[in-house]
Amino acid sequence: VQLQAYGGGLVQAGGSLRLSCAASGRTLSMGWLRQAPGKEREFVAAISWSGGDTHCADSVKGRFTISRDNAKNTVYLQMNSLKPEDTAVYYCAKPKWQTALLVTTLRDFGSWGQGTQVTVSS
């Protein structure tokens, strides 16, 4: 299954963006990761296959929301109250193994598609 993230762009601090991740086929548990310049990739958010379970990193909790539409094989990341420190390339990712359950650890994600750049200006 191929993953393609899109929807990034340039936004002012306090603004919002909605990222989408289109999958070429059915996916189970999914997540969003990000990598800022000069920094390691980090976990952002995850969602179970049903969408009933979600989890966000402390740094984005209360500002970001992950959701999905399984009929469209698409996962979303709604980002509100953006901060300059949210600037990064955002990737949607699949766990290393097939699971419908929530996966929230960075090392447990094994593949991701081409990312989308999010830049937040101050």
Secondary structure by P-SEA (a helix, b strand, c coil): cbbbbcbbbbbcccbbbbbbbbbcccccccccccccccccccccccccccccbbbbcccccccbbbbbcccccbbbbbbcccccccccbbbbbbcccccccccccccccccccbbbbbbbcc
